[in-house]
């Protein structure tokens, strides 16, 4: 397969390097279009008010690569367009440094890049490593190996336009991962906001653990048990719930 890689950690990120190495070792051809700097938590923002600049770069193992001054979603769609003369079969975003479990996907540039790719008509996979210690050096080897296995399966099991697979891998040696299982989203980031004062008129966001995550099929609990999880996500934000009698609103 010809696979386009992107991410939100930037083109120099170790996770992107590990993903490229893993996919090329599995026999795939790889192209890269990634942000020229870190764009974590960029969500699904795109650049409209100015042209995008994409500079060709040498990237070991890739047939072609560009560093772009746009968002992760920009890089996904621009990369698909730049490779139109040699179309890609799949877009993989990652490997993200940090989990994209539960509601974290709302903020994630990694998930957004994969979603944008799917909205452009390409099968898409987001890959994240659930780093335990934010101050430690991440080992992407297991996540890269599992991503390479999952990539072929994703193409053989296509989702509707605008839908993607999100793979979250625990930070464990490959042999210690208990399995790959489907999972529901846990209620991460639901609840009251929390910020810590940091200097005059400055406030730093604090992660919120206010909502219990007790669902045995929720992605957070399963990753904590040593499983890798895969979740199907879509652009469709509609809630499947009764509408009620909206005629009561009137005009």
PAKOL-786755 format. One line per field, with one value per residue (C-alpha): residue number from 0; x, y, z. Coordinates in nm, 4 decimals. Example, Ala and Ser with C-alpha at 12.3 -4.5 7.8 and 13.67 -1.06 7.14 Angstrom:
<pts>
resi = 0 | 1 .
X = 1.2300 | 1.3670 .
Y = -0.4500 | -0.1060 .
Z = 0.7800 | 0.7140 .
</pts>
This chain:
<pts>
resi = 0 | 1 | 2 | 3 | 4 | 5 | 6 | 7 | 8 | 9 | 10 | 11 | 12 | 13 | 14 | 15 | 16 | 17 | 18 | 19 | 20 | 21 | 22 | 23 | 24 | 25 | 26 | 27 | 28 | 29 | 30 | 31 | 32 | 33 | 34 | 35 | 36 | 37 | 38 | 39 | 40 | 41 | 42 | 43 | 44 | 45 | 46 | 47 | 48 | 49 | 50 | 51 | 52 | 53 | 54 | 55 | 56 | 57 | 58 | 59 | 60 | 61 | 62 | 63 | 64 | 65 | 66 | 67 | 68 | 69 | 70 | 71 | 72 | 73 | 74 | 75 | 76 | 77 | 78 | 79 | 80 | 81 | 82 | 83 | 84 | 85 | 86 | 87 | 88 | 89 | 90 | 91 | 92 | 93 | 94 | 95 | 96 | 97 | 98 | 99 | 100 | 101 | 102 | 103 | 104 | 105 | 106 | 107 | 108 | 109 | 110 | 111 | 112 | 113 | 114 | 115 | 116 | 117 | 118 | 119 | 120 | 121 | 122 | 123 | 124 | 125 | 126 | 127 | 128 | 129 | 130 | 131 | 132 | 133 | 134 | 135 | 136 | 137 | 138 | 139 | 140 | 141 | 142 | 143 | 144 | 145 | 146 | 147 | 148 | 149 | 150 | 151 | 152 | 153 | 154 | 155 | 156 | 157 | 158 | 159 | 160 | 161 | 162 | 163 | 164 | 165 | 166 | 167 | 168 | 169 | 170 | 171 | 172 | 173 | 174 | 175 | 176 | 177 | 178 | 179 | 180 | 181 | 182 | 183 | 184 | 185 | 186 | 187 | 188 | 189 | 190 | 191 | 192 | 193 | 194 | 195 | 196 | 197 | 198 | 199 | 200 | 201 | 202 | 203 | 204 | 205 | 206 | 207 | 208 | 209 | 210 | 211 | 212 | 213 | 214 | 215 | 216 | 217 | 218 | 219 | 220 | 221 | 222 | 223 | 224 | 225 | 226 | 227 | 228 | 229 | 230 | 231 | 232 | 233 | 234 | 235 | 236 | 237 | 238 | 239 | 240 | 241 | 242 | 243 | 244 | 245 | 246 | 247 | 248 | 249 | 250 .
X = 0.0000 | 0.0883 | 0.0257 | 0.0244 | 0.1457 | 0.0685 | 0.0490 | 0.0040 | 0.3406 | 0.5298 | 0.7441 | 1.0427 | 0.8438 | 0.9751 | 0.6299 | 0.6088 | 0.9587 | 0.8676 | 0.5459 | 0.7287 | 0.9892 | 0.7229 | 0.5164 | 0.8113 | 0.9424 | 0.6015 | 0.6506 | 0.4425 | 0.5345 | 0.5103 | 0.4642 | 0.4605 | 0.2886 | 0.3144 | 0.3156 | 0.6498 | 0.6105 | 0.4045 | 0.0315 | -0.1071 | -0.4690 | -0.5309 | -0.8506 | -1.0084 | -0.9029 | -0.8064 | -0.6271 | -0.8456 | -0.7064 | -0.3684 | -0.1983 | -0.0340 | 0.3374 | 0.4574 | 0.8333 | 0.9751 | 1.2067 | 1.4253 | 1.2601 | 1.4350 | 1.2154 | 0.9531 | 0.9099 | 0.8106 | 0.7714 | 0.6613 | 0.6724 | 0.3689 | 0.2923 | -0.0686 | -0.2723 | -0.2921 | -0.6218 | -0.4565 | -0.1715 | -0.4057 | -0.6019 | -0.2990 | -0.1002 | -0.3774 | -0.3812 | -0.0004 | 0.0079 | -0.2765 | -0.0390 | 0.0361 | -0.2795 | -0.2515 | -0.4577 | -0.4681 | -0.3895 | -0.2421 | -0.2095 | 0.0361 | 0.1918 | 0.0623 | 0.2607 | -0.0169 | -0.3573 | -0.6575 | -0.9125 | -1.2660 | -1.3380 | -0.9731 | -1.0549 | -1.2523 | -0.9267 | -0.6904 | -0.5138 | -0.4242 | -0.7875 | -0.8842 | -0.6208 | -0.7549 | -1.1124 | -1.0217 | -0.8610 | -1.1758 | -1.3886 | -1.1645 | -1.2512 | -0.9518 | -0.9544 | -0.8027 | -0.6440 | -0.5379 | -0.2710 | -0.1846 | 0.0544 | -0.0930 | 0.2160 | 0.1989 | 0.4641 | 0.4533 | 0.8180 | 0.9478 | 1.0930 | 0.8278 | 0.8954 | 0.6934 | 0.8064 | 0.4957 | 0.2569 | 0.4355 | 0.4209 | 0.0514 | -0.0240 | 0.1380 | -0.0815 | -0.3923 | -0.3318 | -0.3972 | -0.7093 | -0.8477 | -0.8309 | -1.0054 | -1.2831 | -1.3772 | -1.5977 | -1.8407 | -1.7143 | -1.6061 | -1.5502 | -1.2179 | -1.0567 | -0.8777 | -0.6155 | -0.4839 | -0.1917 | -0.0748 | 0.2867 | 0.3959 | 0.6277 | 0.4429 | 0.4414 | 0.2747 | -0.0231 | -0.3217 | -0.4999 | -0.6682 | -1.0342 | -1.3158 | -1.4050 | -1.6530 | -1.5372 | -1.4976 | -1.6177 | -1.2764 | -1.2905 | -1.6578 | -1.7238 | -1.6295 | -1.3211 | -1.0121 | -0.7278 | -0.4286 | -0.3196 | 0.0276 | 0.1541 | -0.0445 | -0.3574 | -0.2416 | -0.4138 | -0.2941 | -0.5443 | -0.5660 | -0.6835 | -1.0230 | -1.0937 | -1.4285 | -1.6427 | -1.6060 | -1.4922 | -1.6404 | -1.7674 | -1.6010 | -1.6079 | -1.4756 | -1.1431 | -0.9708 | -1.0313 | -0.9338 | -0.6034 | -0.5306 | -0.5811 | -0.3171 | -0.5366 | -0.4961 | -0.8300 | -0.9823 | -1.2833 | -1.4852 | -1.5360 | -1.7251 | -1.7800 | -2.1520 | -2.2066 | -2.5816 | -2.7195 | -2.9398 | -3.2071 | -3.5753 | -3.6263 | -3.9364 | -4.2075 | -4.0000 | -4.3184 | -4.3390 | -4.0514 | -4.2623 | -4.1480 .
Y = 0.0000 | 0.3642 | 0.5310 | 0.9013 | 0.9898 | 1.3017 | 1.4004 | 1.6907 | 1.6621 | 1.7940 | 1.6455 | 1.5955 | 1.3935 | 1.0535 | 0.8984 | 0.9899 | 0.8529 | 0.5232 | 0.4950 | 0.5502 | 0.2891 | 0.0374 | 0.0762 | 0.0643 | -0.2456 | -0.4039 | -0.3430 | -0.0287 | 0.2816 | 0.5932 | 0.9626 | 1.2278 | 1.5642 | 1.6908 | 2.0247 | 2.2017 | 2.2436 | 2.0984 | 2.1590 | 1.9454 | 2.0094 | 2.2000 | 1.9976 | 2.0270 | 2.3834 | 2.4619 | 2.7535 | 2.9739 | 3.3282 | 3.2665 | 3.0172 | 2.7097 | 2.6591 | 2.2991 | 2.2577 | 1.9300 | 1.7656 | 1.4580 | 1.2002 | 0.8617 | 0.5812 | 0.8056 | 0.8307 | 1.1969 | 1.4278 | 1.7831 | 2.0054 | 2.2341 | 2.5478 | 2.4450 | 2.2462 | 1.8655 | 1.8738 | 2.1006 | 1.8530 | 1.5603 | 1.7216 | 1.8962 | 1.5726 | 1.3885 | 1.6625 | 1.6681 | 1.2919 | 1.2932 | 1.1760 | 0.8673 | 0.8291 | 0.6985 | 0.4008 | 0.5010 | 0.7960 | 0.7291 | 1.0080 | 0.9642 | 0.8137 | 1.0727 | 1.1340 | 1.0846 | 0.9243 | 1.0172 | 0.8372 | 0.9488 | 1.3157 | 1.3929 | 1.3248 | 1.6518 | 1.8450 | 1.6102 | 1.7215 | 1.3578 | 1.2482 | 1.5541 | 1.4787 | 1.1268 | 1.2565 | 1.5144 | 1.2402 | 1.0312 | 1.3330 | 1.3577 | 0.9995 | 0.8070 | 0.5272 | 0.6709 | 0.5585 | 0.7687 | 0.6121 | 0.7261 | 0.6014 | 0.6315 | 0.7684 | 0.7213 | 0.9689 | 1.2985 | 1.3560 | 1.0204 | 0.9222 | 0.7358 | 0.3990 | 0.3835 | 0.0378 | -0.1552 | 0.1105 | 0.1195 | -0.2584 | -0.2704 | 0.0221 | -0.1645 | -0.4688 | -0.2549 | -0.0549 | -0.3483 | -0.4449 | -0.0900 | -0.0912 | -0.4290 | -0.3025 | 0.0397 | 0.2822 | 0.5373 | 0.8697 | 1.0860 | 0.7992 | 0.6729 | 0.4212 | 0.5504 | 0.3170 | 0.3774 | 0.1662 | 0.1246 | 0.2052 | -0.1581 | -0.3949 | -0.5582 | -0.8991 | -0.7555 | -0.5988 | -0.8148 | -0.7769 | -0.5344 | -0.4740 | -0.2423 | 0.0214 | 0.2931 | 0.6445 | 0.7150 | 1.0547 | 1.2196 | 1.6011 | 1.6070 | 1.8141 | 2.1490 | 2.3298 | 2.3550 | 2.6043 | 2.6781 | 3.0412 | 3.0904 | 3.4436 | 3.7615 | 3.7232 | 3.3805 | 3.0427 | 2.6984 | 2.4299 | 2.1319 | 1.7863 | 1.7022 | 1.3614 | 1.4621 | 1.2126 | 0.8462 | 0.6148 | 0.2838 | 0.1513 | -0.1913 | -0.1350 | 0.2221 | 0.2911 | 0.4427 | 0.1415 | -0.1069 | 0.0685 | 0.0782 | -0.3009 | -0.3382 | -0.3625 | -0.1645 | -0.0188 | 0.0669 | 0.2958 | 0.4048 | 0.7823 | 1.0032 | 1.3643 | 1.3264 | 1.5062 | 1.4406 | 1.2888 | 0.9833 | 1.0891 | 1.1881 | 1.5356 | 1.6107 | 1.8312 | 2.1131 | 2.2833 | 2.4135 | 2.6508 | 2.8458 | 3.1451 .
Z = 0.0000 | -0.0389 | 0.2988 | 0.3829 | 0.7313 | 0.9284 | 1.2958 | 1.5370 | 1.7156 | 1.4136 | 1.1405 | 1.3739 | 1.6304 | 1.7358 | 1.7026 | 1.3343 | 1.2779 | 1.4496 | 1.2482 | 0.9201 | 1.0126 | 1.1160 | 0.8013 | 0.5633 | 0.7441 | 0.6800 | 0.3070 | 0.2556 | 0.0584 | 0.2733 | 0.2021 | 0.4747 | 0.5086 | 0.8659 | 1.0493 | 1.0571 | 1.4353 | 1.7170 | 1.6743 | 1.9588 | 2.0603 | 1.7366 | 1.6944 | 1.3481 | 1.2736 | 0.9134 | 0.7500 | 0.5303 | 0.5463 | 0.3838 | 0.1512 | 0.2991 | 0.2515 | 0.2126 | 0.1827 | 0.0449 | 0.2983 | 0.3089 | 0.5314 | 0.5623 | 0.4327 | 0.2729 | -0.1030 | -0.0594 | 0.2374 | 0.3099 | 0.6183 | 0.6087 | 0.8068 | 0.8658 | 1.1125 | 1.1264 | 0.9331 | 0.6742 | 0.6382 | 0.5828 | 0.3030 | 0.1504 | 0.1598 | -0.0230 | -0.2868 | -0.3232 | -0.3814 | -0.6336 | -0.9081 | -0.6958 | -0.4833 | -0.1303 | -0.0132 | 0.3539 | 0.5814 | 0.9249 | 1.1835 | 1.4700 | 1.6609 | 1.9043 | 2.2237 | 2.4739 | 2.4870 | 2.2763 | 2.4900 | 2.5648 | 2.5120 | 2.4380 | 2.0741 | 2.0648 | 2.1102 | 1.9283 | 1.6139 | 1.5538 | 1.5470 | 1.3420 | 1.0792 | 1.0372 | 1.0264 | 0.7621 | 0.5544 | 0.5771 | 0.4843 | 0.1755 | 0.0866 | 0.2226 | 0.4820 | 0.7970 | 1.1229 | 1.4222 | 1.6451 | 1.9989 | 2.2659 | 2.6160 | 2.7892 | 3.1664 | 3.2771 | 3.0897 | 3.1837 | 3.0597 | 2.7221 | 2.5248 | 2.3608 | 2.0390 | 1.9255 | 2.0314 | 1.9028 | 1.5662 | 1.5369 | 1.6208 | 1.3897 | 1.0997 | 1.1701 | 1.2050 | 0.8861 | 0.6534 | 0.8492 | 0.8279 | 0.4475 | 0.4367 | 0.6695 | 0.5281 | 0.7183 | 0.5720 | 0.4411 | 0.7343 | 0.9789 | 1.1142 | 1.3443 | 1.6546 | 1.8017 | 2.1551 | 2.2720 | 2.6333 | 2.7039 | 2.7362 | 2.5531 | 2.2640 | 2.4311 | 2.7430 | 2.5624 | 2.6588 | 2.3270 | 2.0889 | 2.1740 | 2.0583 | 2.3139 | 2.3963 | 2.4795 | 2.8505 | 2.9844 | 2.9876 | 3.0023 | 3.0997 | 3.4114 | 3.5603 | 3.4243 | 3.6429 | 3.6084 | 3.8305 | 3.8781 | 3.7367 | 3.7658 | 3.7327 | 3.5188 | 3.3998 | 3.4432 | 3.3372 | 3.2360 | 3.4732 | 3.3714 | 3.5158 | 3.6724 | 3.8201 | 3.6256 | 3.7329 | 3.4536 | 3.5621 | 3.2269 | 3.1798 | 2.8031 | 2.8259 | 2.6586 | 2.9641 | 3.1886 | 2.9192 | 2.8483 | 3.2219 | 3.2228 | 2.9508 | 2.6406 | 2.3214 | 2.2161 | 1.8809 | 1.8485 | 1.5463 | 1.5325 | 1.2886 | 1.1893 | 1.2657 | 1.5978 | 1.6056 | 1.9253 | 1.8806 | 2.1298 | 2.1087 | 1.9667 | 2.1683 | 2.0273 | 1.8801 | 1.7624 | 2.1191 | 2.0421 | 1.7986 | 1.5997 .
</pts>
